[in-house]
Amino acid sequence: MTPTFLTLAEVEDLARAAHAGQTDKAGRPYAEHLQAVADGVRDRGGDDEQIAAAWLHDAVEDDALSEDWLHEAALTRRTKDIVLALTKREGEPPQAYAERIRTTSGALLVKVSDLAHNADPGRLAVLDEHTRARLTKKYATMRALLGLAP
């Protein structure tokens, strides 16, 4: 019997519900970031597993959904692996985080889309100068650790 997995629409609904009430650093609804990352993955040629992971990429890290939920969810192993690869662990060095992303099938494309949205000049422009500078440096460092062009 073939397993039945959540559709992309169901994953989107779950992610929106899980992050309801959350905002990004600019005070925008967090779901806007998830939508942008999912759209970016799609625009970069990502497949449905990567798009599902894009919707869920911050869910475990932000405690919007538990790791136990993820393990039991009707998602492909690859989608779960991508979400876990993108989940930063407390005290984890950035180099280890980047290595996990680079070595997990499909994760790099999702992270590229995440970084592209996070580093969008229009999005950064609404932040205070200190936060904007700190995040710009953080995103550039991660791009370098991932082996991506500046």
VEXGUMI-264508 format. One line per 4 residues: number of its first residue (from 1); their letters; for each residue x, y, z of N, C-alpha, C. Coordinates in nm, 3 decimals. Atoms other than C-alpha are relative to their C-alpha. Last residue first. Layout:
NUM) a) X/Y/Z/X/Y/Z/X/Y/Z  ...
END
This chain:
150) palg) 0.047/-0.109/-0.089/2.839/3.671/-0.207/-0.125/0.069/-0.052  -0.056/-0.129/0.038/2.865/3.348/-0.412/-0.057/0.109/0.090  0.078/-0.076/0.095/2.763/3.035/-0.225/0.070/0.132/-0.031  -0.069/0.003/0.129/2.996/2.785/-0.060/-0.073/0.075/-0.109
146) llar) 0.070/0.091/0.090/2.757/2.716/0.227/0.066/-0.009/-0.138  -0.013/0.135/-0.056/2.999/2.871/0.476/-0.068/-0.105/-0.089  -0.139/0.042/0.019/3.022/3.180/0.252/0.018/-0.143/0.052  -0.019/0.026/0.144/2.643/3.213/0.232/0.141/-0.051/-0.026
142) mtay) 0.062/0.128/0.031/2.627/3.173/0.611/0.015/-0.032/-0.148  -0.082/0.106/-0.058/2.879/3.453/0.663/-0.059/-0.136/-0.034  -0.118/0.012/0.086/2.690/3.682/0.425/0.092/-0.111/0.049  0.041/0.067/0.124/2.364/3.613/0.613/0.118/-0.017/-0.096
138) kktl) 0.038/0.139/-0.030/2.520/3.693/0.952/-0.036/-0.075/-0.129  -0.125/0.075/-0.024/2.690/4.008/0.821/-0.030/-0.148/0.022  -0.070/0.002/0.129/2.363/4.141/0.676/0.130/-0.081/0.012  0.060/0.104/0.084/2.187/4.041/0.998/0.068/-0.010/-0.136
134) rart) -0.024/0.132/-0.061/2.422/4.240/1.221/-0.053/-0.111/-0.090  -0.142/0.032/0.017/2.421/4.544/0.989/0.031/-0.140/0.054  -0.025/0.019/0.143/2.039/4.550/0.966/0.145/-0.041/-0.025  0.056/0.131/0.035/2.004/4.501/1.342/0.028/-0.031/-0.147
130) hedl) -0.077/0.104/-0.068/2.239/4.793/1.415/-0.048/-0.140/-0.040  -0.132/0.015/0.062/2.081/5.020/1.151/0.082/-0.113/0.062  -0.094/-0.101/-0.048/1.723/4.969/1.267/0.140/-0.033/-0.052  -0.060/0.031/-0.130/1.511/4.747/1.045/0.092/0.114/0.044
126) valr) 0.092/-0.045/-0.106/1.281/4.870/0.766/0.055/-0.026/0.140  0.006/-0.146/-0.010/1.560/4.855/0.507/-0.089/0.049/0.113  -0.099/-0.049/-0.096/1.626/4.484/0.571/-0.013/0.150/0.026  0.036/0.056/-0.130/1.304/4.377/0.399/0.094/0.051/0.108
122) gpda) 0.124/-0.065/-0.043/1.361/4.602/0.103/-0.044/-0.045/0.138  -0.026/-0.138/-0.044/1.723/4.488/0.078/-0.126/0.073/0.047  0.061/-0.091/0.095/1.620/4.119/0.067/0.018/0.145/0.050  -0.095/-0.106/0.037/1.865/3.940/0.296/-0.056/0.098/-0.102
118) nhal) -0.049/-0.067/-0.120/1.602/3.727/0.471/0.089/0.120/-0.033  0.108/-0.081/-0.056/1.432/3.650/0.140/0.047/0.076/0.124  0.036/-0.104/0.096/1.750/3.540/-0.033/-0.111/0.089/0.055  -0.098/-0.109/-0.010/1.867/3.355/0.278/-0.035/0.114/-0.095
114) dsvk) 0.016/-0.062/-0.132/1.549/3.146/0.288/0.095/0.120/0.014  0.123/-0.079/0.008/1.566/3.075/-0.086/-0.025/0.074/0.131  -0.028/-0.110/0.092/1.928/2.963/-0.057/-0.121/0.091/-0.010  -0.076/-0.101/-0.075/1.833/2.756/0.249/0.035/0.119/-0.087
110) vlla) 0.094/-0.063/-0.094/1.563/2.574/0.051/0.072/0.109/0.078  0.090/-0.085/0.077/1.805/2.507/-0.235/-0.099/0.073/0.092  -0.069/-0.122/0.040/2.068/2.380/0.009/-0.092/0.094/-0.077  0.005/-0.105/-0.103/1.831/2.133/0.174/0.062/0.132/-0.046
106) gstt) 0.109/-0.095/0.019/1.757/1.916/-0.129/-0.001/0.117/0.095  0.058/-0.013/0.134/1.971/1.619/-0.028/-0.118/0.097/-0.001  0.136/0.055/-0.001/2.133/1.682/0.310/-0.064/0.027/-0.135  -0.004/0.146/0.018/2.512/1.724/0.292/-0.138/-0.066/0.005
102) rire) -0.069/0.039/0.125/2.526/2.099/0.233/-0.009/-0.149/-0.027  0.081/-0.046/0.114/2.263/2.169/0.500/0.063/-0.048/-0.131  0.120/0.085/0.004/2.445/1.956/0.757/-0.089/0.039/-0.118  -0.039/0.132/0.050/2.774/2.129/0.672/-0.121/-0.093/-0.010
98) ayaq) -0.019/-0.010/0.146/2.615/2.473/0.712/0.037/-0.136/-0.059  0.132/-0.023/0.060/2.488/2.387/1.061/0.011/0.002/-0.153  0.069/0.130/-0.008/2.826/2.244/1.160/-0.138/0.010/-0.064  -0.067/0.090/0.094/3.005/2.560/1.038/-0.070/-0.136/-0.003
94) ppeg) 0.051/-0.022/0.135/2.751/2.784/1.216/0.061/-0.095/-0.103  -0.082/-0.092/0.079/2.850/2.626/1.549/-0.057/0.015/-0.142  -0.065/0.062/0.116/2.560/2.464/1.734/0.084/0.104/-0.076  -0.144/0.010/-0.019/2.488/2.612/2.077/0.077/-0.058/-0.118
90) erkt) -0.057/-0.091/-0.099/2.117/2.542/2.048/0.149/-0.027/0.018  -0.001/0.059/-0.135/2.040/2.350/1.733/0.070/0.094/0.095  -0.120/-0.029/-0.078/1.945/2.519/1.409/-0.016/-0.060/0.138  0.031/-0.034/-0.139/1.669/2.345/1.215/0.129/0.020/0.078
86) lalv) 0.012/-0.145/-0.012/1.750/2.357/0.844/-0.032/0.047/0.142  -0.129/-0.059/0.038/1.878/1.998/0.838/-0.001/0.151/0.019  -0.094/0.022/-0.110/1.569/1.887/1.032/0.137/0.060/-0.032  0.043/-0.083/-0.112/1.339/2.045/0.774/0.098/-0.014/0.116
82) idkt) -0.031/-0.139/0.034/1.539/1.888/0.490/-0.038/0.092/0.116  -0.145/-0.017/-0.010/1.532/1.544/0.654/0.040/0.145/-0.030  -0.035/-0.004/-0.142/1.155/1.568/0.706/0.149/0.025/0.018  0.051/-0.127/-0.052/1.103/1.655/0.340/0.037/0.014/0.147
78) rrtl) -0.087/-0.108/0.050/1.332/1.368/0.236/-0.047/0.135/0.051  -0.124/0.000/-0.079/1.150/1.117/0.460/0.088/0.117/-0.043  -0.104/0.092/0.047/0.824/1.211/0.288/0.122/0.010/0.092  -0.091/-0.067/0.092/0.556/1.378/0.494/0.104/-0.101/-0.045
74) aaeh) 0.014/0.069/0.129/0.257/1.232/0.676/0.075/0.078/-0.107  0.079/-0.065/0.106/0.376/1.368/1.010/0.001/-0.082/-0.129  0.124/0.074/0.024/0.503/1.134/1.284/-0.081/0.053/-0.118  -0.032/0.142/0.021/0.866/1.252/1.286/-0.125/-0.081/-0.036
70) lwde) -0.064/0.016/0.130/0.755/1.613/1.240/0.028/-0.147/-0.029  0.104/-0.017/0.103/0.515/1.597/1.532/0.060/-0.027/-0.137  0.083/0.121/-0.003/0.792/1.454/1.751/-0.110/0.008/-0.105  -0.075/0.098/0.078/1.018/1.742/1.640/-0.075/-0.133/-0.002
66) slad) -0.105/0.076/-0.071/0.751/1.972/1.772/0.073/-0.094/-0.096  0.035/0.142/0.005/0.563/2.235/1.574/0.115/-0.076/0.066  0.136/-0.008/0.052/0.570/2.613/1.624/-0.059/-0.141/-0.014  0.094/0.069/-0.089/0.872/2.564/1.849/-0.146/0.018/-0.044
62) deva) 0.080/-0.102/-0.068/1.061/2.823/1.640/-0.100/-0.058/0.099  -0.091/-0.096/-0.064/1.331/2.571/1.543/-0.076/0.104/0.080  -0.057/0.068/-0.117/1.066/2.305/1.474/0.090/0.097/0.076  0.104/0.045/-0.094/0.856/2.524/1.246/0.057/-0.064/0.126
58) dhlw) -0.025/-0.060/-0.131/1.138/2.717/1.076/-0.091/-0.055/0.110  -0.142/-0.009/-0.032/1.167/2.516/0.754/0.033/0.060/0.137  -0.023/0.047/-0.137/0.803/2.406/0.746/0.140/0.029/0.053  0.111/-0.043/-0.086/0.679/2.592/0.437/0.028/-0.031/0.147
54) aaai) -0.008/-0.146/-0.010/1.020/2.548/0.276/-0.110/0.054/0.091  -0.101/-0.031/-0.102/1.011/2.176/0.357/0.014/0.151/0.018  0.060/0.034/-0.130/0.686/2.144/0.161/0.097/0.034/0.112  0.098/-0.105/-0.026/0.850/2.329/-0.130/-0.070/-0.026/0.133
50) qedd) -0.072/-0.119/-0.043/1.150/2.096/-0.110/-0.095/0.115/0.032  -0.058/0.031/-0.132/0.931/1.786/-0.121/0.074/0.122/0.055  0.104/-0.009/-0.103/0.724/1.937/-0.404/0.055/-0.029/0.139  0.111/0.095/0.015/1.031/1.994/-0.623/-0.096/0.013/0.118
46) ggrd) 0.014/0.100/-0.105/1.257/2.297/-0.645/-0.121/-0.089/-0.022  0.010/0.135/0.054/1.314/2.471/-0.976/-0.012/-0.110/0.103  -0.135/0.051/0.024/1.444/2.803/-0.844/-0.001/-0.145/-0.047  -0.060/-0.078/0.108/1.099/2.963/-0.879/0.140/-0.048/-0.036
42) rvgd) 0.071/0.033/0.124/0.945/2.685/-0.666/0.066/0.070/-0.119  -0.039/0.138/0.031/1.209/2.731/-0.395/-0.065/-0.041/-0.132  -0.138/-0.002/0.047/1.156/3.106/-0.406/0.050/-0.137/-0.036  0.003/-0.051/0.138/0.779/3.065/-0.380/0.140/0.002/-0.060
38) avaq) 0.061/0.105/0.083/0.825/2.844/-0.071/-0.004/0.044/-0.147  -0.099/0.108/0.011/1.068/3.098/0.081/-0.056/-0.112/-0.089  -0.111/-0.045/0.085/0.834/3.389/0.006/0.104/-0.109/-0.019  0.050/-0.008/0.138/0.530/3.207/0.148/0.114/0.038/-0.095
34) lhea) 0.016/0.138/0.045/0.722/3.120/0.466/-0.046/-0.005/-0.145  -0.133/0.054/0.024/0.832/3.482/0.503/-0.010/-0.143/-0.053  -0.051/-0.065/0.122/0.477/3.609/0.459/0.139/-0.052/-0.034  0.041/0.079/0.116/0.361/3.348/0.714/0.045/0.063/-0.132
30) yprg) -0.106/0.095/0.034/0.565/3.533/0.976/-0.034/-0.083/-0.123  0.044/0.137/-0.031/0.318/3.824/0.975/0.105/-0.102/-0.050  0.092/0.054/0.101/0.524/4.145/0.946/-0.043/-0.141/0.042  0.138/-0.008/-0.047/0.676/4.310/1.254/-0.105/-0.051/-0.098
26) akdt) 0.058/-0.126/0.047/1.010/4.386/1.089/-0.146/0.016/0.044  -0.070/-0.110/-0.067/1.187/4.115/1.290/-0.055/0.137/-0.039  -0.144/-0.003/0.025/0.927/3.862/1.174/0.061/0.122/0.069  -0.044/-0.102/0.094/0.586/3.813/1.330/0.150/-0.010/-0.020
22) qgah) -0.143/-0.032/-0.002/0.413/3.521/1.498/0.030/0.107/-0.105  -0.031/-0.091/-0.110/0.036/3.523/1.556/0.147/0.037/0.011  0.100/-0.106/-0.017/-0.023/3.218/1.343/0.037/0.085/0.121  -0.070/-0.127/-0.020/0.304/3.023/1.295/-0.097/0.117/0.019
18) aara) -0.104/0.017/-0.101/0.150/2.677/1.341/0.069/0.132/0.034  0.064/0.014/-0.131/-0.167/2.777/1.153/0.105/-0.009/0.111  0.063/-0.128/-0.033/0.028/2.906/0.853/-0.064/-0.005/0.139  -0.106/-0.095/-0.032/0.251/2.598/0.856/-0.059/0.135/0.038
14) ldev) -0.062/0.037/-0.128/-0.044/2.360/0.874/0.104/0.103/0.043  0.098/-0.028/-0.105/-0.230/2.541/0.593/0.055/-0.030/0.139  0.010/-0.145/-0.013/0.082/2.536/0.375/-0.097/0.037/0.112  -0.122/-0.041/-0.069/0.134/2.165/0.443/-0.003/0.152/0.022
10) ealt) 0.014/0.039/-0.141/-0.228/2.097/0.352/0.122/0.042/0.081  0.101/-0.090/-0.059/-0.195/2.295/0.028/-0.020/-0.032/0.148  -0.065/-0.129/-0.026/0.130/2.109/-0.050/-0.098/0.099/0.063  -0.015/-0.079/0.121/-0.058/1.782/-0.008/0.073/0.130/0.034
6) lftp) 0.069/-0.128/0.002/0.006/1.567/0.298/0.023/0.069/-0.134  -0.071/-0.114/-0.057/0.134/1.219/0.221/-0.088/0.124/-0.007  0.064/-0.125/0.040/-0.057/0.898/0.167/0.068/0.114/0.073  0.036/-0.095/-0.106/0.160/0.588/0.189/-0.064/0.126/-0.058
2) tm) -0.077/-0.123/0.011/0.138/0.341/-0.099/-0.041/0.096/0.111  0.083/-0.117/0.000/0.000/0.000/0.000/0.089/0.125/0.000
END
